[in-house]
Amino acid sequence: MAESFYDFEREKLKSNIYFDALNGMSISLFTNLRKLSQIEANSLLDENVSDDEGQNWTPLAAAARYGHENVIRILLSKFQPNIEQECTVKFDGYVIEGATALWCAACAGHLNIVKILVKVGADVNHATKTNSTPLRAACFEGRLDIVKYLAGHKADIHIANKYNNTCLMIAAYKGQVDVVSFLLESGANPNERALCGATALHFSAECGHVEIVKELLDYNAEFYSNDTGMTPIKAAAERTRSQVVEYLIDRPEISKEDSVEALELLGASFANDKENYCLINAYKYLHQSMALRFNDPNNVISKPIYPPIPAYGNWIETQNMAELEALKENSNGLHMESLTIRERILGVHNPELPHPIIYRGAVFADNARFDRCLELWLHGLKLRQLNHISVVKDLLRFAQVFSQMIHVGVQLTYQQVIEVLSAAIIELERNKDKLTAPGPKDPPETVMDEIESNLTTALYILTILTKLMKTCNEEERFNVQRMVFALNQLQLTLRNGQTLLHLACNAETPVDDFHTSDICKFPCAETTRLLIQCGANVNAMDKKRNTPLHVIVSYHKAISDFLTLHSIITDLTEHGAHTDIVNNDGESPLEASTTGVAEIILKTQIKISLKCIAANAVKIHKIPYLGQVPSGLEEFIELHGKGIERWEKNRSRLKSL
């Protein structure tokens, strides 16, 4: 009891000290710390404290983060906290693991605190878990004063983060001109390449920082291609950075062919960029590019001709000035011309290619041109999956537009939906692979988030498919069943263990409210039946040992939606759902029923087998069976619960109904 009281008082004092440091209450902080011995005070100051925002840090780091200089001086002059203690902090929404007090002060821009910490021996090169140093944090924020001070106290300007992204690169990306100049003067290498192959010139060009581009070139920055084939001028053109493109095309390093391509890409990007959409600029730069192609009659740069792309309406690119000028007032023509140009220049493996395709499709959807929308979105979906880019949002977007089409009475075809279902299965297969063998960029929590989202979206798509299957021919039905079987075979679940079948039976299954909720409502008898017919495990248990039968009997709309309740219970039991499986609360489906209607329906379906009674007997008498019976029988016994007395209890309950 005494120890518990001591622990409580200690935690209370620890919390008070953290609160004082966080809020700059230096006098209160000192008063609280004086209650402890020097050893106890130092020990407590070195313990991290977790807050409601997910941060886990020391009083010293918290005070450094918020610029409480008096608190810092008291802590360092009167006590001996560990100045290298690593913490988890948040800056601008980013979670930083392994940050020291010096890193926090540098990132927050508190020069005086940086000086105090350095003078007492803080390691100026102590990096976070991603290898970000205090100097890098100051470069990110553009704090030239802190950058100079740290560099003057042996901070290494060449240390890169885990992606080999240097301090110069982050300063160039953020547009910190003065910091870039200082780093270059201090010997930073402008041609260092990140793991993606990009240099500081790429980062400054794609962000439109012309002055930094000029500064880097003055220090002999070279024009490399990154891993996706993007040069700095192409990166600028793709992001509609017209000032950078106009500056670079006059540079001697840029060939005439590169200038033509950059101007063409710049115009094409203006035509389909969500943030910087401008058809006037699109036509302007396409016109400049075409003029440059023909400005030397003896050396015309002809456009290559590629097979037309169906998603772009089989558009054929303009080949001369007359053809281009005919498009000046044709907005759709300029849009399709531009999408075709982007795909030719960037190539199908460029991760930036799909964004404008999706945007153009969304514009078509807003104008109820669903046919054109789906053509573009399906093309974008294929491009993303070709390059193993996540399509979580894309799949949900399809479920939304499919639901909208059905709701407003626009024809939706089997083929359109089946293509998306196929993509969903591929994506879930990849999710499963990442879960079993995660890569460096596949944190398990993120992968599980994707699995949960993709499973739910797949359920929406299945529900939409059931609306179309009534008009499908036999071959199409077989194809659907084959794909749903493959989906079931993945055996993926939500974090709580719920399968697709659980979700189809569950009134609490979340439904996206942007059009999808107009069509997809759960529990859904048709979706449940489709899953069962295609091999879904009717006895699958979630983390609470609830089966789909446990889930459906808790449905509260037993009277108003009697047919759904009856259909699902009947389908489950007729396909082998055990009525005697107990959940973690020791309840069978009958005992878990929340309405008398569900109990009555279930009563008509209960079939007690000798095999089930035997399995219960094994359980109640704790008879060893693991390794003693076939594995299939082991699984069967595991389904059963507390024992034979349950049958007597259920029998009495049934008689009373």
LINKALIN-V956258 format. One line per field, one symbol per residue. burial: 1 if it has 16 or more other C-alpha atoms within 10 Angstrom, else 0. A space follows every 50 residues. Layout:
burial = ???
//
This chain:
burial = 00000000000011011111111111001101100000001101111111 00001111111111111110111011001011111111110000011111 11111111111011111100011111110011111111111111011111 10001111111001111111111111111110110001111111001111 11111111111111110010111111001111111111111101110110 00000000111111111111111000011011111111110110000000 10000000001100111100100100110000111111111110110111 11110111111101100001011111111111110000001101111111 11111100000101001101111110111011011000000001001101 11111111111111110100000000000110111111000111001111 11111110001100111011111111111111011111111100111111 11111101000001111111111010111111100011111111101110 11101000000110111110000000000000000010111111010001 0001000
//
